[in-house]
Amino acid sequence: MGTDTVRAQPADEAAERRREQHGWYFYDWACSVYSTSVLTVFLGPYLTSVAKHAADADGFVHPLGIPVRAGSFFAYAVSASVILSIFVMPMAGAAADRTGRKKPLLAAAAYMGAAATTGMFFLNGDRYLLGGLLLIVANASVAVSMVLYNSYLPQIAPPEERDAVSSRGWAFGYAAGSLVLVANLILFTAHDSFGVSESTAVRICLASAGIWWGAFTLVPLKQLRDRPAAAAGTASVHGWRQLAATVRDMRGKPLTLAFLLAYLVYNDGIQTVISQASVYGSEELGLSQSTLIVAVLLVQVLAVGGALGMGRLARTYGAKRTILGSLVAWTVTLGAGYFLPAGAPVWFFVLAAGIGLVLGGSQALSRSLFSHLVPSGKEAEYFSAYEMSDRGMSWLGPLLFGLTYQLTGSYRDAIISLVAFFVIGFVLLARVPVRRAVRDAGNPVPDRI
């Protein structure tokens, strides 16, 4: 009887772990639709058109009395959301670690973002200020929720499972993004058949992403569980002070900090490619909006297979080597993009396919590798710094892209300039002894990493 009980305990623990992992995947499924349909495809052009409708004769709007060119309003709103995120993410991470109540905080962030996204249905006429406010709230909310979501990874997956679990999470997200984007595109391209205007179709697409986000967040909230706090205390009310404390703590683990620096560099390149590829396609290659949207969908579909495939490669070669290989692939893809002929959508689709195959895997494996470098009990706090590297610090790439175009007048030169991020990131990551970094963080070292 006693032996049976001992044997049952590990089996019960494994079943509970699988249950939490399945619930965890569904938050990627829930919130990735916002990133795909709202931020990447529909909101930028639509909010810009609303701002232009509200603009004066010189093409300016005046939020808070400040003259802003209507075409820049979306970019400034995104920047404002990043600044807000920088303050809020460290506070959320510290609060989660010190109270052990990640799930209520995740719910608050998720439903605030979902509500703001659903509210975009009312973005019409000249309501550009409403659109900017909803974008700021939604973008900051998704950033905070991802801090809390990512911090569950070390708790729900033992070291040997993290590459696969992280990769499956990314794959779930890209699958959801693809599914909803297909439905959105059907509504958008055939809006007359559905009896709605193009503007109304866009607003339905925006709001549906918020409804999807809120509905599927119920799954992780049901299946994830909170752990007791590792240390007593109350969360800091100062975002920068908490971030500074986290960085000071990381200085005692310089190899964790070295990995974070490498990630900051190459991820800045990844985020810039994602945000600027459509500009390159439309301005330099002269491709239509429908071609660009299909290319985004292609990236989403192939990123599912890419995330899962690179997860399998990591089981054989380790996460670090697989990420390094993906950075080489990114460099080759950008080099090929420089030579793409104008007015040739087929070759742009080939480029999109190359991006899709390495996009999900490089991000998923970076997340799982970092999870090994986080001291126990500080998961949310460290992942707030990680998420800031992902979302809060990705401004150097767009700056370099813009400056290169300004100086040369060529988007081809601008796109090839981004190779620097992948080359420097490769060198920095290659120099990190990850096995020693895991030991220094006080964690067990997997057989493959």
VOSE-621791 format. One record per residue (C-alpha): x, z, y; residue number from 1. Coordinates in nm, 4 decimals. Example, Ala and Ser with C-alpha at 12.3 -4.5 7.8 and 13.67 -1.06 7.14 Angstrom:
<rs>
X; Z; Y; pos
1.2300; 0.7800; -0.4500; 1
1.3670; 0.7140; -0.1060; 2
</rs>
This chain:
<rs>
X; Z; Y; pos
0.0000; 0.0000; 0.0000; 1
0.2814; 0.0957; 0.2374; 2
0.4750; -0.2227; 0.1541; 3
0.1678; -0.4364; 0.2170; 4
0.1241; -0.2733; 0.5558; 5
0.4873; -0.3431; 0.6515; 6
0.4495; -0.7051; 0.5456; 7
0.1256; -0.7451; 0.7364; 8
0.2705; -0.6267; 1.0655; 9
0.5121; -0.9207; 1.1206; 10
0.2403; -1.1648; 1.0153; 11
-0.0038; -1.0073; 1.2615; 12
0.2597; -1.0199; 1.5376; 13
0.3275; -1.3880; 1.4664; 14
-0.0445; -1.4694; 1.4756; 15
-0.0845; -1.2860; 1.8067; 16
0.2180; -1.4671; 1.9479; 17
0.0742; -1.8055; 1.8461; 18
-0.2577; -1.7117; 2.0058; 19
-0.0878; -1.6268; 2.3345; 20
0.1202; -1.9428; 2.3229; 21
-0.1906; -2.1564; 2.2768; 22
-0.3539; -1.9830; 2.5711; 23
-0.0371; -2.0246; 2.7781; 24
-0.0322; -2.4015; 2.7219; 25
-0.3753; -2.4279; 2.8755; 26
-0.2624; -2.3152; 3.2185; 27
-0.0422; -2.6244; 3.2389; 28
-0.3487; -2.8180; 3.1212; 29
-0.5544; -2.6533; 3.3987; 30
-0.3326; -2.6771; 3.7066; 31
-0.1338; -2.9967; 3.6465; 32
-0.4391; -3.2025; 3.7416; 33
-0.3983; -3.0703; 4.0967; 34
-0.0395; -3.1942; 4.1138; 35
-0.1265; -3.5356; 3.9693; 36
-0.4618; -3.6369; 4.1140; 37
-0.4575; -3.4398; 4.4381; 38
-0.0987; -3.4125; 4.5576; 39
0.0551; -3.7270; 4.4078; 40
-0.2272; -3.9807; 4.4292; 41
-0.5261; -3.9124; 4.6519; 42
-0.4776; -3.6436; 4.9167; 43
-0.1840; -3.7878; 5.1121; 44
-0.3435; -4.1230; 5.2021; 45
-0.6914; -3.9724; 5.2465; 46
-0.5885; -3.6798; 5.4695; 47
-0.3773; -3.9209; 5.6753; 48
-0.6810; -4.1445; 5.7273; 49
-0.8896; -3.8427; 5.8351; 50
-0.6163; -3.7363; 6.0795; 51
-0.5966; -4.0891; 6.2215; 52
-0.9747; -4.0854; 6.2691; 53
-0.9374; -3.7662; 6.4734; 54
-0.6340; -3.8889; 6.6695; 55
-0.6294; -3.9655; 7.0413; 56
-0.5565; -4.3076; 7.1900; 57
-0.1824; -4.2538; 7.1385; 58
-0.2239; -4.1726; 6.7698; 59
-0.1700; -3.7971; 6.8002; 60
-0.3705; -3.4995; 6.6786; 61
-0.3264; -3.1569; 6.8382; 62
-0.3417; -2.8684; 6.5847; 63
-0.2994; -2.5406; 6.7758; 64
-0.2336; -2.7513; 7.0852; 65
0.0800; -2.9060; 6.9357; 66
0.0989; -3.2881; 6.9534; 67
0.1527; -3.4259; 6.6026; 68
0.1553; -3.7908; 6.5063; 69
-0.1393; -3.8403; 6.2699; 70
0.0754; -4.0146; 6.0111; 71
0.3006; -3.7063; 5.9880; 72
0.0266; -3.4461; 5.9520; 73
0.0198; -3.4485; 5.5712; 74
0.3971; -3.4011; 5.5469; 75
0.3877; -3.1138; 5.7955; 76
0.1039; -2.9476; 5.6040; 77
0.3072; -2.9693; 5.2827; 78
0.6059; -2.8173; 5.4645; 79
0.3877; -2.5332; 5.5949; 80
0.2686; -2.4627; 5.2398; 81
0.6313; -2.4433; 5.1229; 82
0.7165; -2.1942; 5.3972; 83
0.4162; -1.9800; 5.3027; 84
0.5195; -2.0000; 4.9364; 85
0.8687; -1.8740; 5.0165; 86
0.7172; -1.5525; 5.1508; 87
0.4477; -1.5028; 4.8893; 88
0.6248; -1.5973; 4.5630; 89
0.8820; -1.3133; 4.5682; 90
0.6093; -1.0596; 4.6478; 91
0.3958; -1.1845; 4.3587; 92
0.6899; -1.1758; 4.1192; 93
0.7899; -0.8236; 4.2191; 94
0.4316; -0.6999; 4.1997; 95
0.3906; -0.8455; 3.8512; 96
0.7101; -0.6861; 3.7194; 97
0.6537; -0.3463; 3.8776; 98
0.2860; -0.3073; 3.7877; 99
0.2771; -0.5044; 3.4619; 100
-0.0470; -0.6686; 3.5835; 101
0.0443; -1.0344; 3.5694; 102
-0.2946; -1.1549; 3.4506; 103
-0.5032; -1.0320; 3.7479; 104
-0.2441; -1.1776; 3.9855; 105
-0.2458; -1.5079; 3.7961; 106
-0.6254; -1.5139; 3.8145; 107
-0.6244; -1.4460; 4.1889; 108
-0.3719; -1.7220; 4.2613; 109
-0.5373; -1.9735; 4.0289; 110
-0.8895; -1.9248; 4.1600; 111
-0.7805; -1.9235; 4.5221; 112
-0.6105; -2.2592; 4.4619; 113
-0.9015; -2.3965; 4.2599; 114
-1.1509; -2.2933; 4.5279; 115
-0.9425; -2.4559; 4.8032; 116
-0.9129; -2.7761; 4.5988; 117
-1.2855; -2.7852; 4.5241; 118
-1.3491; -2.7348; 4.8948; 119
-1.1751; -3.0657; 4.9665; 120
-1.5091; -3.2302; 4.8885; 121
-1.6054; -3.1370; 5.2443; 122
-1.3020; -3.3133; 5.3910; 123
-1.4567; -3.6027; 5.5819; 124
-1.5045; -3.7371; 5.9322; 125
-1.2392; -3.5863; 6.1601; 126
-1.1926; -3.2573; 5.9724; 127
-0.8163; -3.2922; 5.9427; 128
-0.7603; -2.9232; 6.0247; 129
-0.9812; -2.8238; 5.7317; 130
-0.7817; -3.0584; 5.5095; 131
-0.4517; -2.9115; 5.6265; 132
-0.5715; -2.5556; 5.5701; 133
-0.7046; -2.6303; 5.2220; 134
-0.3798; -2.8095; 5.1304; 135
-0.1688; -2.5151; 5.2490; 136
-0.3789; -2.2645; 5.0514; 137
-0.3925; -2.4785; 4.7352; 138
-0.0222; -2.5672; 4.7376; 139
0.0910; -2.2096; 4.7986; 140
-0.1510; -2.0849; 4.5316; 141
-0.0236; -2.3194; 4.2641; 142
0.3349; -2.2166; 4.3454; 143
0.2525; -1.8459; 4.3105; 144
0.0550; -1.9015; 3.9922; 145
0.3472; -2.0903; 3.8375; 146
0.5798; -1.7962; 3.9047; 147
0.3477; -1.5725; 3.7025; 148
0.2786; -1.8370; 3.4374; 149
0.6469; -1.9147; 3.3780; 150
0.7339; -1.5449; 3.3583; 151
0.5211; -1.5136; 3.0423; 152
0.7544; -1.7469; 2.8502; 153
1.0191; -1.4867; 2.7527; 154
0.7422; -1.2509; 2.6417; 155
0.5403; -1.4890; 2.4242; 156
0.8228; -1.6844; 2.2579; 157
1.1358; -1.5540; 2.0845; 158
1.4601; -1.7274; 2.1825; 159
1.4530; -1.9815; 1.9000; 160
1.1028; -2.1007; 1.9959; 161
1.1299; -2.1302; 2.3732; 162
1.2474; -2.4906; 2.3999; 163
0.9561; -2.6089; 2.1857; 164
0.6982; -2.3834; 2.3536; 165
0.8077; -2.4826; 2.7041; 166
0.8058; -2.8509; 2.6097; 167
0.4550; -2.8245; 2.4652; 168
0.3365; -2.6631; 2.7884; 169
0.4704; -2.9530; 2.9946; 170
0.3185; -3.2000; 2.7490; 171
-0.0228; -3.0322; 2.7823; 172
0.0057; -3.0634; 3.1598; 173
0.0953; -3.4303; 3.1558; 174
-0.1780; -3.5040; 2.9026; 175
-0.4390; -3.3402; 3.1253; 176
-0.3050; -3.5206; 3.4305; 177
-0.3313; -3.8540; 3.2495; 178
-0.6819; -3.7881; 3.1208; 179
-0.8275; -3.6866; 3.4558; 180
-0.6384; -3.9582; 3.6434; 181
-0.7964; -4.2225; 3.4187; 182
-1.1428; -4.0820; 3.4960; 183
-1.0588; -4.0667; 3.8679; 184
-0.9372; -4.4245; 3.8732; 185
-1.2526; -4.5478; 3.7002; 186
-1.4642; -4.3770; 3.9648; 187
-1.2396; -4.4914; 4.2507; 188
-1.2153; -4.8573; 4.1512; 189
-1.5832; -4.8881; 4.0505; 190
-1.7370; -4.6622; 4.3147; 191
-1.9943; -4.9256; 4.4112; 192
-2.1226; -4.9292; 4.0554; 193
-2.1710; -4.5524; 4.0738; 194
-2.3548; -4.5824; 4.4046; 195
-2.1011; -4.3951; 4.6174; 196
-1.8700; -4.4981; 4.8981; 197
-1.4919; -4.5143; 4.8557; 198
-1.4564; -4.2029; 5.0737; 199
-1.7082; -4.0105; 4.8653; 200
-1.5349; -4.1208; 4.5458; 201
-1.2050; -3.9812; 4.6741; 202
-1.3693; -3.6518; 4.7703; 203
-1.5260; -3.6255; 4.4231; 204
-1.1842; -3.6884; 4.2671; 205
-1.0284; -3.4143; 4.4822; 206
-1.3031; -3.1611; 4.4103; 207
-1.3106; -3.2372; 4.0374; 208
-0.9458; -3.1340; 4.0137; 209
-1.0376; -2.7923; 4.1533; 210
-1.3289; -2.7533; 3.9121; 211
-1.1026; -2.8528; 3.6195; 212
-0.8349; -2.6073; 3.7351; 213
-1.0799; -2.3177; 3.7567; 214
-1.2626; -2.3937; 3.4324; 215
-0.9574; -2.4208; 3.2056; 216
-0.7847; -2.1203; 3.3633; 217
-1.0378; -1.9122; 3.1673; 218
-0.8479; -1.9927; 2.8460; 219
-0.5116; -1.8347; 2.9377; 220
-0.6875; -1.5443; 3.1069; 221
-0.8659; -1.4725; 2.7786; 222
-0.5687; -1.5125; 2.5443; 223
-0.2683; -1.3821; 2.7406; 224
-0.2163; -1.0076; 2.7635; 225
-0.0356; -0.7804; 3.0056; 226
0.2648; -0.5714; 2.9015; 227
0.3556; -0.2265; 3.0344; 228
0.5741; -0.2404; 3.3431; 229
0.9438; -0.2067; 3.2686; 230
0.9993; 0.0067; 3.5760; 231
0.7762; 0.2185; 3.7943; 232
0.7295; 0.1511; 4.1585; 233
0.5260; -0.0464; 4.4050; 234
0.5707; -0.4054; 4.5075; 235
0.7572; -0.4826; 4.8266; 236
0.5495; -0.6146; 5.1115; 237
0.8342; -0.8258; 5.2502; 238
0.8901; -1.1584; 5.0757; 239
1.2376; -1.2213; 5.2107; 240
1.3460; -0.8623; 5.1450; 241
1.2332; -0.8917; 4.7825; 242
1.4032; -1.2290; 4.7443; 243
1.7244; -1.0857; 4.8883; 244
1.7031; -0.7955; 4.6410; 245
1.6548; -1.0419; 4.3539; 246
1.9549; -1.2490; 4.4635; 247
2.1663; -0.9324; 4.4950; 248
2.0681; -0.8416; 4.1406; 249
2.1593; -1.1932; 4.0272; 250
2.5050; -1.1533; 4.1816; 251
2.5690; -0.9064; 3.9009; 252
2.4905; -1.1960; 3.6647; 253
2.6890; -1.4811; 3.8238; 254
2.6311; -1.7200; 3.5336; 255
2.2533; -1.6950; 3.5775; 256
2.3067; -1.7691; 3.9463; 257
2.5346; -2.0629; 3.8568; 258
2.2643; -2.2168; 3.6392; 259
2.0068; -2.1678; 3.9153; 260
2.2362; -2.3497; 4.1604; 261
2.2775; -2.6420; 3.9211; 262
1.9006; -2.6559; 3.8692; 263
1.8380; -2.6426; 4.2437; 264
2.0577; -2.9505; 4.2936; 265
1.9355; -3.1789; 4.0159; 266
1.5718; -3.0694; 4.0487; 267
1.5855; -3.1592; 4.4179; 268
1.6734; -3.5100; 4.3033; 269
1.3867; -3.5129; 4.0514; 270
1.1296; -3.3950; 4.3063; 271
1.2470; -3.6513; 4.5620; 272
1.2185; -3.9371; 4.3135; 273
0.8637; -3.8245; 4.2301; 274
0.7579; -3.8073; 4.5953; 275
0.9397; -4.1167; 4.7233; 276
0.9021; -4.3657; 4.4362; 277
0.5680; -4.4878; 4.5708; 278
0.7202; -4.5388; 4.9175; 279
1.0005; -4.7403; 4.7591; 280
0.7500; -4.9436; 4.5589; 281
0.5219; -5.0220; 4.8519; 282
0.7722; -5.0630; 5.1373; 283
1.0752; -5.2146; 4.9640; 284
0.9175; -5.3922; 4.6677; 285
0.5875; -5.4890; 4.8308; 286
0.3688; -5.3618; 4.5471; 287
-0.0046; -5.2957; 4.5790; 288
-0.1725; -4.9545; 4.5744; 289
-0.3344; -5.0292; 4.2381; 290
0.0064; -5.1132; 4.0905; 291
0.1497; -4.7841; 4.2167; 292
-0.1408; -4.5817; 4.0751; 293
-0.1035; -4.7459; 3.7347; 294
0.2693; -4.6656; 3.7506; 295
0.1877; -4.2968; 3.8159; 296
-0.0451; -4.2989; 3.5163; 297
0.2282; -4.4567; 3.3025; 298
0.4678; -4.1809; 3.4054; 299
0.2112; -3.9164; 3.3077; 300
0.1427; -4.0670; 2.9644; 301
0.5073; -4.1179; 2.8717; 302
0.6056; -3.7754; 3.0040; 303
0.3991; -3.6210; 2.7242; 304
0.6071; -3.7932; 2.4557; 305
0.9241; -3.7400; 2.6560; 306
0.8706; -3.3642; 2.6813; 307
0.7978; -3.3302; 2.3091; 308
1.0791; -3.5655; 2.2079; 309
1.3407; -3.3868; 2.4177; 310
1.2152; -3.0564; 2.2794; 311
1.2999; -3.1859; 1.9316; 312
1.6399; -3.3079; 2.0486; 313
1.7096; -2.9600; 2.1850; 314
1.6549; -2.8116; 1.8385; 315
1.9434; -3.0266; 1.7127; 316
2.1776; -3.0485; 2.0095; 317
2.0781; -2.7481; 2.2214; 318
1.8942; -2.7364; 2.5518; 319
2.2037; -2.7633; 2.7701; 320
2.3346; -3.0821; 2.6073; 321
1.9878; -3.2365; 2.6081; 322
1.9433; -3.1628; 2.9796; 323
2.2870; -3.3094; 3.0506; 324
2.1841; -3.6221; 2.8617; 325
1.8645; -3.6437; 3.0679; 326
2.0683; -3.6270; 3.3894; 327
2.2713; -3.9244; 3.2708; 328
1.9431; -4.1058; 3.2006; 329
1.8163; -4.0217; 3.5507; 330
2.1355; -4.1659; 3.7000; 331
2.1052; -4.4880; 3.4993; 332
1.7353; -4.5200; 3.5910; 333
1.8057; -4.4880; 3.9642; 334
2.0907; -4.7370; 3.9348; 335
1.8521; -4.9828; 3.7724; 336
1.5932; -4.9128; 4.0416; 337
1.8375; -5.0259; 4.3091; 338
1.8388; -5.3768; 4.1610; 339
1.4622; -5.4132; 4.1051; 340
1.3335; -5.7469; 4.2438; 341
1.0593; -5.7331; 4.5067; 342
0.7078; -5.8347; 4.4074; 343
0.7699; -5.7810; 4.0357; 344
0.5361; -5.5056; 3.9086; 345
0.6503; -5.5434; 3.5466; 346
1.0002; -5.4228; 3.6307; 347
0.8570; -5.1375; 3.8377; 348
0.6557; -5.0349; 3.5313; 349
0.9789; -5.0385; 3.3296; 350
1.1338; -4.8088; 3.5887; 351
0.8274; -4.5801; 3.5731; 352
0.8590; -4.5699; 3.1947; 353
1.2218; -4.4600; 3.2241; 354
1.1247; -4.1831; 3.4662; 355
0.8376; -4.0691; 3.2449; 356
1.0546; -4.0397; 2.9342; 357
1.3029; -3.8000; 3.0978; 358
1.0799; -3.6254; 3.3535; 359
0.8876; -3.3800; 3.1374; 360
1.1758; -3.2964; 2.9066; 361
1.4311; -3.2234; 3.1778; 362
1.1873; -2.9869; 3.3505; 363
1.0612; -2.8195; 3.0325; 364
1.4073; -2.7530; 2.8899; 365
1.5353; -2.6241; 3.2241; 366
1.2538; -2.3689; 3.2226; 367
1.3209; -2.2570; 2.8669; 368
1.6983; -2.2395; 2.9201; 369
1.6530; -2.0245; 3.2298; 370
1.4242; -1.7905; 3.0339; 371
1.7243; -1.6936; 2.8182; 372
1.9197; -1.5950; 3.1295; 373
1.6590; -1.3490; 3.2646; 374
1.7080; -0.9732; 3.2035; 375
1.4197; -0.8087; 3.0207; 376
1.1640; -0.6545; 3.2544; 377
1.2509; -0.8823; 3.5477; 378
1.0862; -1.2004; 3.4256; 379
0.8444; -1.2564; 3.7152; 380
1.0976; -1.1530; 3.9778; 381
1.3626; -1.3958; 3.8468; 382
1.1105; -1.6722; 3.7928; 383
1.0019; -1.6379; 4.1558; 384
1.3582; -1.7366; 4.2497; 385
1.3422; -2.0170; 3.9914; 386
1.0121; -2.1411; 4.1299; 387
1.1540; -2.1375; 4.4807; 388
1.4340; -2.3607; 4.3547; 389
1.1626; -2.5845; 4.2103; 390
0.9152; -2.5872; 4.5010; 391
1.0561; -2.3966; 4.7955; 392
1.3985; -2.5570; 4.8261; 393
1.3286; -2.9224; 4.7449; 394
1.3850; -3.0514; 5.0962; 395
1.7461; -3.1761; 5.0905; 396
1.6561; -3.4813; 4.8809; 397
1.3812; -3.6069; 5.1137; 398
1.6118; -3.5388; 5.4097; 399
1.8925; -3.7441; 5.2554; 400
1.6461; -4.0183; 5.1611; 401
1.5097; -4.0310; 5.5168; 402
1.8501; -4.0183; 5.6861; 403
1.9876; -4.2918; 5.4607; 404
1.6946; -4.5167; 5.5453; 405
1.7268; -4.4338; 5.9144; 406
2.0974; -4.5245; 5.9172; 407
2.0845; -4.8331; 5.6936; 408
1.7273; -4.9608; 5.7256; 409
1.7225; -5.0074; 5.3460; 410
1.5090; -4.8191; 5.0975; 411
1.7420; -4.9476; 4.8264; 412
2.0304; -4.7567; 4.9837; 413
1.7998; -4.4563; 5.0220; 414
1.6993; -4.4517; 4.6544; 415
2.0564; -4.4948; 4.5285; 416
2.1722; -4.2075; 4.7521; 417
1.9758; -3.9717; 4.5266; 418
2.2226; -4.0343; 4.2436; 419
2.4418; -3.7724; 4.4128; 420
2.1979; -3.4953; 4.3145; 421
2.2125; -3.5866; 3.9456; 422
2.5903; -3.6277; 3.9384; 423
2.6569; -3.2993; 4.1194; 424
2.3897; -3.1233; 3.9125; 425
2.5505; -3.2560; 3.5924; 426
2.8926; -3.1219; 3.6930; 427
2.7547; -2.7808; 3.7930; 428
2.5510; -2.7418; 3.4737; 429
2.8366; -2.8587; 3.2511; 430
3.0524; -2.5785; 3.3910; 431
2.8024; -2.3024; 3.2964; 432
2.8936; -2.1317; 2.9641; 433
2.5343; -2.0725; 2.8627; 434
2.6019; -1.8669; 2.5501; 435
2.8028; -1.6168; 2.7536; 436
2.5358; -1.6292; 3.0258; 437
2.2703; -1.5274; 2.7721; 438
2.4837; -1.2380; 2.6483; 439
2.5556; -1.1238; 3.0054; 440
2.1793; -1.1124; 3.0704; 441
2.1443; -0.8755; 2.7755; 442
1.9536; -1.1198; 2.5539; 443
2.0138; -1.2390; 2.1961; 444
2.1907; -1.5755; 2.1751; 445
1.9982; -1.8459; 1.9856; 446
2.1756; -2.0563; 1.7245; 447
2.1219; -2.3629; 1.9441; 448
2.1163; -2.3459; 2.3227; 449
</rs>
